[in-house]
Amino acid sequence: MPAVEGNITSTKAFNKTKVLDYSRSSYYNNGTALPSYMREQLNLRGQVPSTVENLQKQANRALKAVRSKQTPLEKYTFMSQLRNNNTRLFYKLVNDHIEEFAPIIYTPTVGEACQQFSSIYPFLTPPGTPDGLYLTLNDLPYLDEILEAYKQRTGETPDITVITDGSRILGLGDLGMNGMPISMGKLQLYVAGAGVDPRKTLPIVLDFGTNNESNLENEFYLGVRQKRPEDPEFYNAVDQVLKSLTQAFPNMLVQFEDFSTEHAFGLLKDYQNKLLCFNDDIQGTGAVILSGLINAFRKVESESKVPLCDHRIVFYGAGSAAIGVAQQIQEYLQLEHHLTEEEARKMFYICDSKGLVTADRGDRLPQHKTYYARRDNNGAQFKSLEDIVEYIKPTTLIGLSSSQGAFNTAVLNRMSEINAQPIVFPLSNPSTKAECTFEDAMKATQNNVIFASGTAFPAYVVPESQEVRYPGQGNNMYIFPGLGLGSILGRPTSITNRIILRASMALADSVTEHERNKGLLYPELSRIREVSATVASAVIDQAVQDQIATSDIVKSLRPSDYLEFVKSRMWTPNYHE
């Protein structure tokens, strides 16, 4: 199909030097909605069906087609093919049915998609259509050329990248290059959840190798077949990538995703104050769980008279996400409730595979665990979760262990005996890694649990009363889209801990009275764009207050105008641009 000058549609969509090949553009492809005059200009008369449809008719057909698929992976594959052929139709479908499709394009289905990515990738993307960057160590000398070629081929300058090395994908471990759907799926949620322009998103996988033998031995694995580099080479390589990215795209937001725990903390420490970036596993997870806990703490204080300072919080799991959550909660307690650092820190009990983390346990603790290691255990050590619960008598139990069923009936029963309203958050993804289900928690606590999970669970019908109870879902999707959009629009010099905290508090306050009456700790997912606009406005407001916003437009606005400004900048799928 011939290349067509950009002035064939709205002049706003193209620059003067850009030549767009409609045969390669998933974004500008209208499919069966292509107007007759454009078919004439493209010499397509007689080569496509004559009917000209609208976007809604296309969406109705696509919805029927995807619902006919039998498995979540089949639905994921269909949706990926749709996105790579007609981007605006894809997002029309996702936006109109976000509760149905969020679990398909991201967790839990994206976990299986990652595991099968090398098998399905060749059938997802039309030839010549870049769907992101797959960067190897051998590509490092050519980064500038790669980025320039990407810009030329797409004609766009990204506002945001999600970058992973596939070393710790969800609870599935080292998937190497197969981790790319994580970056893709996260960016799709930025678009659907906050109206980030899909043309301005860039998924990246750092294909530096894999230590997963099953990948290395798989004849169809598409990634580099070598072991991962040692730390000095790894950090040097990432630094080269980030320098090239920020040189090519100076205003781009970088989100780190699913790096190994030590590397996640290391990269955040190295770059948090150097460029516009954040780590969703550490900061995003911390913010969204803090938001749910704020509402849980409010509920038990109001209904069970448990003051905030009396909470004892057990983390089952001690990776980057767990420590990130603890840090966010602690900062909230210190800044908003004026606890001292020591008073706040003493509320946390961290457990890893060896049991309760203590300073005198006898093993060498990694740096991220040392801060929260208990020093008041008088030499006693506790291995099993049952023993830990009995010793600590926690009010709150948070699971980030990827250990399915770790919150067993005995643990949940004891939590119910200790607390009138036990707070239980099994946050591991996907559902096959969750520490318990909503049904498990309801039955074991006589329906008194205050619950939020990392993956979606069905509602529970209380047998005695037929009351329908709804589980909370502490999905990072409630935080990162709004945080990202606010950062793109406000352009703070860095994403500070205070900005993250402000986003979390804005999310907590966005729960409506109707939602609270249903027992929800988070807003209903159907309101995600409204919630993201609220979070983005809070991000902008905090950046302006702290004098780190660099956007002249934002700095010229009154705080009362932030929300309408954000909403005006949210992309919506249509064929009229």
NUFIMAR-300915 format. One record per residue: x, y, z of N, C-alpha, C in turn; residue in one letter. Coordinates in steps of 0.2 Angstrom, whole numbers, plus 2048, in hexadecimal, padded with zeros to 3 digits. Atoms other than C-alpha are relative to their C-alpha. Layout:
// residues N
XYZXYZXYZA;...
***
This chain:
// residues 577
8047FA800800800800804806800M;7FC7FA8008078117FC800804806P;8007FC7FB80D81D8087FC8067FFA;8057FB80180182B80B803806805V;7FF7FA7FC80583D8117FB801805E;8047FF7FA7FF8428227FA8047FFG;8067FC8017F384F81B7FA7FD7FEN;8068038027E78428167FA800805I;8057FF7FB7DE844827802806804T;7FF7F97FD7DF852834807801800S;7F97FE8007EF85C833803800806T;7FD8007FA7F185B8458037FA802K;7FE8067FF7F58498448077FF7FEA;7FA80280380584A83A804807800F;7FC7FB8018148558388028007F9N;7FF7FF80781A85C8278057FB7FDK;7FB80580382884F8257FE7F9801T;8028077FE81F84082B7FC7FD7FAK;80480480581983481E7FE7FA803V;8038067FD80D8278247FE7FB7FBL;80280680480B81681D7FA7FD803D;8068027FC7F98118218007F8800Y;7FF8078007FE7FF81D8037FE806S;7FC8017FA80980082D7FD803806R;8027FC7FA7FF80B8387FA7FD804S;8058027FC7F58028457FB805803S;8037FA7FD7F081384C7FB8037FBY;8047FC8047E981B83D7FC7FB7FBY;8058058047E180B8357F9801803N;8078007FE7CE80D8367FD7FA7FEN;8038068027CB7FC82F7FA8017FCG;8067FF8037B97FB8297FC807801T;8027F97FF7B680D82F8038057FBA;7FD7FB8047C18148227FC8047FBL;8057FC8047B78228198017FF7F9P;7FF8028077B48208078058057FCS;7FB7FC8037BE82F8028077FE801Y;7F98027FE7CD82880B8027FA7FCM;7FF8068047CB8188028018017F9R;7FE7FE8077CB8217F1807802800E;7F97FE8007DB82A7F68057FB801Q;7FB8057FF7E381A7FB8007FA7FBL;8008058067DE8117EB7FD7F9803N;8028067FD7D48047F57F97FE7FDL;8068028037C48047EB8007F97FDR;8018078027BE7F27E88057FB803G;7FB8057FC7CC7EB7F47FE7FF807Q;8028017F97C27EC8047F88007FFV;8088008007AF7E98087FE807800P;8027F98017A57F88037FD804806S;8037FD7FA79C7FB814805804804T;7FC7FB7FB7A380A81E7FC7FF807V;8038017F97A0806831802806804E;7FD7FB7FB7A28118408047FC805N;7FC8037FB7AD80E84F7FC7FB805L;8048047FB79F80785A7FE7FA7FDQ;8028078037997FA84D8077FC800K;7FA8048007AB7F484C8027FE807Q;7FF8037F97AC7F385F7FB7FB801A;8058057FF79C7E985F8037F97FDN;7FE8068037A37DD8538067FD804R;7FA8027FD7B47DC85C7FE7FD807A;8028037F97AC7D986D7FD7F97FFL;8028068017A27CB8668057FB7FFK;7FB8058027B17C385F8057FE806A;7FB8027FB7BC7C486E7FC7FC805V;8048047FB7AE7BD8797FF7F97FER;8018078037AD7AE86E8067FC801S;7FA8047FE7BF7A98737FF7FD806K;8018057FB7C079B87F805801806Q;7FC7FF7FA7CF79F88A803807800T;7FD7F97FF7D77AF8918068017FBP;7FA7FE8057E77AD8867FD8017F9L;8037FF8067DC7AB8777FD8077FFE;8027F98007D47BC87B805805800K;7FA7FB8007E57C487F8038007F9Y;7FD8008077EB7BE86E7FC8047FBT;8057FC8047DB7C5865801807801F;7FF7F87FF7DD7D686E8078027FEM;7F97FE8037F07D786A7FF8017F9S;8017FF8077EC7D48587FC8067FEQ;8047FA8027DE7E1858804806802L;7FC7FA7FE7EA7EE8618058017FAR;7FB7FF8057F77EB8547FD8017F9N;8037FF8077EB7ED8457FB806801N;8047FB7FF7DF7FA84C800803807N;7FF7FE7F97E580385C7FA804803T;8067FC7FD7D680F85E7FA7FB801R;8068047FF7C980185C8027FB807L;7FE8037FA7D37F78697FF804807F;8027FC7FA7D28058767F9802801Y;8077FF7FF7C08088727FD7FA804K;8028067FD7BD7F6877802800808L;7FD8007F97C87F78877FC805804V;8037FA7FC7C180888D7F97FF801N;8078017FE7AF80388B7FF7FA804D;8018067FC7B27F28948067FF804H;7FA8007FD7C07F689F8007FA805I;8008067FB7BB7E98AD8007F97FCE;7FF8078037BA7DB8A08077FF7FDE;7FA8018037CA7DF897806801803F;7FA7FF7FC7D67E58A48037F9802A;7FC8067FE7D97D38AA8027FC7FAP;7FD8038067DC7CE8988068037FDI;7FA7FD8037E87DB892806800806I;7FB8007FB7F17DB8A37FF7FA805Y;8018067FC7F07D08B37F97FE801T;7FB8058007EC7C28B48037FD7FAP;7FF8048067EC7BD8A28078027FDT;7FA7FE8037FC7C789E8067FB802V;7FB8057FE8067BA8A88017FA7FCG;8008058058017AC89D8038027F9E;7FE7FD8068047B788E808801800A;7F98008008167BA8948037F97FFC;7FD8078018197A78968007FE7F9Q;8018038078137A48848028057FBQ;7FF7FB80581A7B487C8047FE7FAF;7FC8028068277AC8717FC7FC7FCS;80480480481A7A086B7FB8047FCS;8057FD80380D7AD8678028077FCI;7FE7F98038177BD8628008007F9Y;7FF7FF80781A7B98507F98017FDP;8067FF8028077B984E7FC806802F;8037FA7FD8037C98578008067FCL;7FE7F980380B7D784D8017FF7F8T;7FF80080780A7DB83A8078027FFP;7F97FE80181B7DC8328018077FFP;7FE7F98018247EC8337FD805805G;8047FC7FB8197F2842804800806T;7FD8017FA8247F68517FB800806P;8048007FA81C7F2861804801807D;7FC7FF7FA82A7F786D8077FF7FEG;7F880180183D7F586F8027FA804L;7FD8067FD8467E4872807801800Y;7F97FE8008577EA8788047FB803L;7FB8057FD8667DE87A806804802T;7F97FD7FF8777E18808048027FAL;7FD7FF80787D7E086E7FD8067FDN;8037FA8038727EF86A802806803D;7FE7FA7FD87A7FB8768048057FCL;7FC7FB80488680386A7FC8037FAP;8057FD80587780685E7FA803803Y;8067FE7FD86B80D86A7FD8067FDL;8027FA80386A81E8627FD7FF7F9D;8038028078678178517F97FC801E;8068047FF85A80B8587FA805802I;8057FC7FE8508198607FE8057FBL;8027FC8068518248517FC7FC7FBE;80480480584B8168467F97FF803A;8078017FD83C8138527FC8077FFY;8037FA8018388268517FE8017F9K;8027FF80783882683E7FB7FB7FEQ;80580580282E81683D7F9802803R;8067FF7FD82181B8497FD8087FFT;8017F980082282E8477FE803806G;8027FD7FA81F831859806801805E;7FB7FF7FB8298378687FC7FE807T;8038037FA82482C878800805806P;8007FD7F981E8348888027FC805D;7FF8047FA8208258928037F97FDI;7FE8078018298148927FF7FC806T;7FF8057FB82780589C8057FB7FEV;7FA8048018377FB89D8017FA805I;7FF8057FB83A7EA8A48067FC7FDT;7FB8048038487DD8A27FE7F9801D;80380780083C7CE8A58037FC806G;7FC8057FC8467C88B47FB7FE806S;8058027FA8377C88C17F98027FER;8067FF8038277C78B77FA7FE805I;8058027FB8187C78C48037FC805L;7FD8057FC81A7B88CE8037FA7FCG;7FE8058058217AE8BF8077FF7FFL;7F98018008337B18C18038037FAG;7FC7FE8068407B48B37FD7FE7F9D;8038028078377B48A28048037FAL;7FC7FD8058457BE8997FC8047FBG;8037FC80583F7C68887F87FF800M;80780180082E7BE88B7FC804805N;8037FB7FC82B7CB8987FD8067FCG;8027FA8048277D888A7F8801801M;8077FE7FF8147D688C7FE804807P;8007FC7FA8167DE89E8008077FEI;7FF7F980281C7EE8967FA8027FCS;8067FF80580F7ED8887F9801804M;8067FF7FD8017EA8947FF806805G;8007FA7FB8067F78A17FE8067FCK;8017FA8048068048937F98007FDL;8078018027F57FE88D7FB803805Q;8047FE7FA7EE80289E801807801L;7FF7F98007F681389E7FB8047FBY;8047FE8057EC81688E7F9800802V;8078027FE7DC80E8947FE804806A;8017FE7F97DD8148A6801807801G;7FF7F97FF7E38268A48008047FAA;8007FC8067E282B8928078027FDG;7FA7FF8037F482B88E8007FE7F8V;8008018077F682C87B8047FA7FED;7FD8068027FA81B8748068017FCP;7FA7FF805806822867806803804R;7FB7FE7FC8108298758037FB805K;7FE8057FB81481987E8057FB7FDT;7FA80480382480E87C8017FA805L;7FE8067FC8257FC8838077FE7FFP;7F98028018377F68868017FA804I;7FD8057FC83E7E688B8088007FFV;7F88008008517E588F8017F8800L;7FF8078018557D48888077FE801D;7F98017FE8657D28918027F8802F;7FF8077FF8637BF8937FB7FD805G;8058037FB85A7B389F8047FB803T;7FD8067FC85F7A78AD7FB7FB800N;80680580184F79D8A98027FB7FBN;7FE80680585578C8A27FB7FE7FBE;80680380484478889B8008057FAS;7FF7FB8068467988908067FE7FCN;7FA80180485779488B8007FA7FCL;8018078038527828867FA8007FBE;80680080484278787D8028027F9N;7FE7FF80784478686A7FD8067FDE;8037FA802838794868801806803F;7FF7FA7FC83E7A08748048067FCY;7FE7FB8058417B186B805805803L;7FB7FC7FC84D7B98788077FE7FFG;7F88028008607B987A8017FA804V;7FE8067FC8667A887F807800803R;7FA8007FC8727AC88C7FE802807Q;8027FE7F98737AF89F801807801K;8007F97FF8707C08A6807802802R;7F97FE7FE87F7CB8A9801801807P;7FF7FE7F98877CF8BA7FE807801E;8027F97FE8827DF8C38048057FCD;7FC7FB8038907EA8BC7FE8017F9P;80280080788C7E68AA7F88027FFE;8077FE8018797E78AD7FF807802F;8017F97FF8797F88B58038057FBY;7FD7FC8058857FF8A87FB8007FAN;8058018068797F889A7FA804801A;8067FC7FF86A8008A2801807800V;7FF7F98018728108A48018037F9D;7FF7FE8078778118927F98007FDQ;80780080386580D88D7FC806803V;8037FB7FD85E81A8998038077FDL;7FD7FA80286A8278937FE8027F8K;8027FF8078668248817F88027FFS;8077FF8018538248847FF808802L;8017F97FE85483588E8038057FBT;7FD7FB80585F83D8807FB8007FAQ;8058008058528378737FA803802A;8067FE7FE84383B87D800803807F;7FF7FD7FA84784888A7FB800806P;8058007FB8368498927FC7FA802N;8038067FF8328378938007FD807M;8008037F982C82F8A38027F87FFL;7FD80780083581E8A67FD7FC806V;8028047FB82C8118B08037F9800Q;7FD8067FF8368028B67FB7FB802F;8058057FE82D7F28B78037F9800E;7FE8077FF8307E08BD8077FE7FFD;7F98017FF8437E18C08007FB806F;7FF8047F984A7D58CD800805805S;8017FB7FA8487DC8DE806804801T;7FA7FC7FE85A7E18E18018057FAE;7FF7FC80685B7E98CF7FA806800H;8057FB80084A7F28D2802805805A;7FE7FB7FB8507FA8E28068047FDF;7FA7FD8028617FE8DA7FF8057FBG;8027FB80685A8068CA7FC806803L;8037FA7FE84E8118D4804804804L;7FC7FC7FC85B8168E08058057FCK;7FB7FD80586781B8D17FC8067FCD;8037FC80585A8248C77FA804802Y;8067FD7FE84B82A8D1801808800Q;7FF7F880085383C8D38048027FAN;7FC7FE80685C83C8C27FC8017FAK;8047FF80684E83A8B67F97FE803L;8078017FE83B8398B67FE7F97FFL;8018078008388278BB7FD7FE806C;8028047FA83081B8C77FF7F97FFF;80080780182F8098CB7F97FE803N;8078027FE81D8028CB8007FB805D;8008067FB8217F28D5802803807D;7FE7FE7F98297FC8E37FB806802I;8047FA7FE82080D8E37F88007FEQ;80780080281080A8D97FC7FB805G;8038057FC80C7FA8E37FF803807T;8007FD7FA8108038F37FA805801G;8057FA8008058128EE7F97FD800A;8068038017F68078E97FE7FC807V;8018047FA7F77FC8F97FF805806I;8017FB7FB7F980B9047F9803800L;8077FD8017E98128FD7FB7FC802S;8058057FD7DF802901801800807G;7FF8007F97E78029127FD806804L;8037FA7FD7E28149157F97FF802I;8078017FF7D080F9127FE7FB805N;8018067FB7D27FF91C801802807A;7FF7FD7F97D980892B7FB805802F;8067FC7FF7CB81592A7FA7FC802R;8068047FF7BE80792A8017FD807K;8008047FA7C57FD939800805806V;8007FB7FB7C880D9437F9803801E;8077FD7FF7B68139407FC7FA803S;8058057FE7AE8029428027FC806E;7FD8057FB7BA7F894E804804805S;7FD7FB7FB7C28079578077FE801K;7F98028007D48019528048067FEV;7FC7FA8027DF8119528067FE7FBP;7FB8028057EB8129448077FE803L;7F98027FD7FB8119508007F9803C;8008077FD7F58009568007FB7FBD;7FF8058057F77F79468067FD800H;7FA8048008037E99448007FD7F9R;8008028078077E69318057FB7FEI;7FB80680280E7D592B8008007F9V;7FF8018078157D491A8037F97FFF;7FE8078028167C29138038017F9Y;7FD7FE8068237C5906805806801G;7FC7FB7FE8327D09068048027FAA;7FD7FD8068367D58F47FF8077FFG;8007F88018367E68EC7F9802801S;8077FE7FF8237E78EC7FF801807A;8018007F88227E38FF803806803A;7FD7FB7FD82F7EF9047FE8077FDI;8037FA8038287FC8F87F9802804G;8067FE7FD8177FB900801802808V;7FE7FE7F981F7FC912802807800A;7FD7FA80182880B90D7FB8067FFQ;8057FB8028198149067FB801807Q;8057FF7FA80E810916804803805I;7FC7FD7FB81C8159218018087FFQ;8007F980281E8269187F9803802E;8077FD7FE80B82991A7FF801807Y;8018007F980B82592C804806803L;7FB7FB7FD81A83192F7FD8077FEQ;8017FA80381483F9247F9803802L;8077FE7FF80183F9267FD7FF807E;8038017F97FF838938806801805H;7FA7FD7FC81083F93F8037FB805H;7FC8057FC81782E9468078017FFL;7F980080282982E9488027FA7FCT;7FD80680483482393D8007FA804E;8008077FC83681694B7FA7FE801E;8078027FF82481694F7FD7FD7FAE;80380380781F81393D8037FA7FEA;7FC80680282D80693A7FE7FA804R;8018057FB8287FC9497F97FC7FEK;8068038028177F99418007FA7FBM;7FF80480681E7EE9338047F9803F;7FD8077FF8237DB9348017FD7F9Y;7FF80380782B7D49248027F9801I;7FF80780082B7C29208037FE7F9C;7FE8038068357B99138007F8800D;8008078018387A790E8027FC806S;7FE8037FA8417A491E7FD802807K;8047FE7FA8347AC92A801807801G;7FF7F97FE8347BC933807802800L;7F97FD8018427C792E802804807V;7FD7FD7FA84C7CB93E8078017FFT;7F97FE80185D7D39408057FA803A;7FB8057FD8647C494A7FE7F97FDD;80280680285D7B693F8067FC7FER;7FA80480186E7B193A8028007F8G;7FF7FF80786D7B49278028077FED;7FE7F98038747C291C7FA8037FDR;8067FC8028667CE9198028047FAL;7FF7FB8058657D79087FE807803P;8017F97FE8657EA90A7F9802801Q;8077FE7FF8527EC9077FC7FD806H;8038037FA84E7E1915802802807K;7FC7FF7FA85A7E79227FC805804T;8037FA7FD8507F79267FA7FE805Y;8068037FC8407ED92C8027FA804Y;7FF8067FC8497DF9347FF801808A;8027FF7F98427DD9468067FF805R;7FB8007FB84D7E09557FE7FF807R;8038017FA8417DD9627FD7F9802D;8028077FF83F7CA9618037FC805N;7FD8037FB84A7C696F8037F97FEN;7FD8068028537B99657FB7FA7FDG;8058058028437AF9617FF8017F8A;8018008088417AA94E7F97FD7FFQ;8068038028317A69458007FF7F9F;80080280783079C9357F98007FDK;80680180481E7989317FC806801S;8047FA7FF8117A592E7FB7FF806L;8048017FA80679D93B803802806E;7FC7FE7FA81379F948801808800D;7FF7F98008167B19427FA804802I;8067FC7FE8047B69437FE7FF808V;8018017F88037AE955804805804E;7FB7FC7FD8127B895A7FE807800Y;8017F980180E7C99537F9802801I;8077FF8007FB7C89537FE8067FCK;8007FA8047FA7D49447F88027FFP;8077FE8027EB7DE93F7FF8007F8T;8008008077F07DE92D8057FB7FDT;7FC8058037F77D09228018027F8L;7FF7FE8077FF7D59118047FA7FDI;7FC8068038047C79058038037F9G;7FD7FE8078117CB8F78067FA7FFL;7FC8058008197BA8F78007FB7FAS;8028058058127B18E88007F9802S;8008077FD80F7A28F37F87FF800S;8088018017FD79C8EE7FE7FC807Q;8038047FA7F37978FE804802806G;7FC7FF7FA80079E90A7FB803806A;8057FE7FA7F17A79147FB7FA800F;8058068007E97969187FB801806N;8067FF7FB7DA793923802801807T;7FD7FF7F97E4792933802807801A;7FE7F97FF7EC7A39307FA805800V;8067FC8007DC7AB92B7FB800806L;8048017FA7D27A4939804803806N;7FD7FD7FB7DF7AA945800808800R;8017F88027DF7BC93D7F9802803M;8077FF7FE7CC7BB9407FF800808S;8018017F97CE7B6952803807804E;7FD7FA7FE7DA7C59557FD8067FFI;8027FA8027D17D294C7F87FF7FEN;8077FF8027BE7D794A8008007F9A;8007FF8087C27DC9388088007FEQ;7F98018027D37D49338018037F9P;7FE7FE8067DB7DD9248057FB7FCI;7FC8068047E17D09178018037F9V;7FF7FD8077E97D69078057FA7FCF;7FB8048047F07C78FC8018037F9P;7FF7FB8057F87D18EF8047FD7FAL;7FC8038068027C48E47FC7FF7FAS;8038018067FE7C38D28047FA7FCN;8078018027F87B98C87FC7FD805P;8048037FB7EA7B18D18027F9802S;7FD8077FE7F37A08D1806801805T;7FB7FE7FB8007A98DD7FD803806K;8037FD7FB7F47B18E88007FC807A;7FF8037F97F67AE8FB7F97FD802E;8068037FE7E37AB8FD7FB8037FBC;8057FD8047D37AE8F47FB804804T;8057FD7FC7C57B98F97FB7FC804F;8058057FD7B97AA8FC8047FD806E;7FC8027FB7C77A3907800804806D;7FF7FB7FB7C97B39117F9801804A;8077FF7FE7B67B59137FE7FA805M;8028057FD7B37A49198047FF807K;7FC8017FA7C17A3926800806805A;8017FA7FB7BD7B492E7F9802801T;8087FF7FF7AA7B292F7FE8067FDQ;8037FB8057A87BF921802807803N;7FE7F97FD7B17CD92B8078037FDN;7FA7FE8027C17CE9217FF8077FCV;7FF7FA8047C67DF9198057FE7FBI;7FC8038057CD7D99098028047FAF;7FE7FE8067D77DE8FA8057FC7FDA;7FB8058047E17D38ED8038047FBS;7FC7FE8067ED7D68DF7FD7FE7FAG;8048028067E27CD8D37F9800801T;8077FF7FF7D07CD8D07FD7F9803A;8048067FE7C57C08DA7F88027FFF;8077FF8017B27BE8D87FD802807P;8047FE7FA7A57C58E47FE7FA804A;8028067FB7A07BA8F37F9801803Y;8078007FD78E7B68F88007FD807V;8018037F978C7B490B7FB7FB800V;8068058017827A490C7FB802805P;8057FF7FB7797A991C7FB8067FEE;8057FA8027727BA9157FF8017F9S;8007FF8077757B99038038077FEQ;7FD7F980177E7CA9048067FE7FBE;7FB80180478A7CC8F6806805802V;7FA7FC7FE79C7D28FB8058007FBR;7FC7FF8067A87D98EF808801803Y;7F98007FE7BB7D78F18038077FDP;7FC7FB8037C77E68EF8067FD7FCG;7FA8028047D57E58E2805805800Q;7FA7FB8007E57EE8E68048007FAG;7FD8018067E97EF8D48048077FEN;7FC7FA8017F77FB8CF7FD8057FBN;8037FC8057EC8018C17FD806803M;8037FA7FD7E480D8CD805805801Y;7FB7FB7FE7F48168D08048027F9I;7FB7FE8058018158C17FD8047FAF;8027FC8067F681C8B37FF807802P;8007F97FE7F282C8BD806803802G;7F97FE7FE80382D8C48048027F9L;7FD7FE80680A82C8B27FD8067FCG;8037FA8047FE8388AA802806804L;7FE7FA7FC8018458B88078027FFG;7F87FF8018148438B68018027F8S;8007FD8078128458A37FE8077FFI;8027FA8018088548A4803806804L;7FD7FB7FB81085D8B38088007FFG;7F98018018228578AE804802806R;7FC7FF7FA8298578C08087FE7FFP;7F980280183C8568C18027F9802T;8008067FE83A8468CA7F97FE803S;8068027FD82C83B8D18027FE807I;7FE8017F982F83D8E47FB7FC804T;8048047FC8298338F27F9804802N;8067FC7FF81D8418F67FB8007FBR;8058008068158418E57FD7F9800I;8028067FF81382E8E77FA7FF805I;8048007FA80B8308F87F98047FEL;8067FC8027FF83E8F17FC7FC7FCR;8048048057F98328E37FD7FB804A;8038057FC7F68258F07FA803804S;8067FD7FC7EB8308FB7FB8037FCM;8057FE8057E28378EC7FC7FA7FEA;8048068027DD8258E77FC7FE806L;8048027FA7D78218F97FA805801A;8067FB7FF7CC8318F97FC8007FAD;8048008067C582D8E87FA7FB801S;8068057FF7BA81F8EF7FA804802V;8077FC7FE7A88258EF7FD7FD806T;8048027FA79C8238FD7FC7F97FEE;8048068037928168F28057FA800H;7FB8058007A280C8F08027FE807E;7FF8017F97A680D9037FB7FC803R;8058047FD7958069078007F97FDN;8008078037987F78FC8067FD803K;7FA8037FC7A87F49078068007FBG;7FA7FF8047B47F98F9805804803L;7FB7FC7FE7C57FF8FD8038047FAL;7FE7FD8067C88058EB7FA8027FCY;8057FF8047BE80D8DE7FE7FA7FBP;8028048057B48038D18048017FAE;7FB7FF8067BF7FF8C27FD8047FAL;8037FD8057B28068B7801808800S;7FE7F88007B78188BD807801800R;7F98007FF7C98158BA8038077FCI;7FE7FA8037CB8248AE7FF806804R;8027FA7FC7C28308BA805800806E;7FC8017FB7CD8298C88078027FEV;7F97FE8027DD82B8BE8018087FFS;7FF7F98017D983D8BA801803807A;7FF7FE7F97D78408CD8077FF802T;7F98017FE7E88388D08058047FDV;7FC7FC8047F08418C2800808803A;8007F97FD7EA8528C9803801806S;7FC8007FA7F184E8DA8078007FFA;7F880080280284A8D28028077FEV;7FE7FA80380285A8C9800805806I;8017FB7FA7FC8648D98067FF804D;7FA8017FC80A85C8E38078037FDQ;7FA7FE80481785F8D6801808800A;8007F88008128728D5802802807V;7FE7FD7F98128748E88077FF802Q;7F98017FE82386C8E98058047FBD;7FC7FC8058298788DB8057FB7FCQ;7FC80480582F8698D07FD7FF7FAI;80480180782286A8C28048057FBA;7FC7FC80582B8708B27FB8027FAT;8057FE80581B8728A77FE807801S;8027F97FF8188848A47F8800800D;8078008008068808A07FD7FE807I;8038027FA8038778B0801806805V;7FE7FB7FB80C8858BA7FC8067FFK;8047FA8018008928B27F97FF803S;8068027FE7F18898B87FE801808L;8028007F97E788B8C97FF7F9802R;8018077FE7E687B8D37F97FE7FFP;8078028017D387B8D17FF7FE7F8S;8018028077D68798BE8047FA7FED;7FC8068027E286A8BF7FB7FA7FDY;8048068027D485D8BD7FD8017F9L;8037FF8077CC8658AE8058007FBE;7FA8008057DD8678A68027F97FFF;7FE8078017E18558A97FB7FC7FBV;8058038047D184F8A28008027F8K;8007FD8077D385A8928067FD7FDS;7FA8038037E485188F7FF7F97FFR;8018088007DD83F8907FE7FE7F9M;8028038067DD8368807FA7FB800W;8068048017CD82E87A8007FD7F9T;8008038067CB82186C7FB8037FBP;8057FE8057C282885D8048017F9N;7FE8008077C482A84A8008077FDY;8017F98027C383D84A806805800H;7FA7FC7FF7D484384D8048007F9E;
***
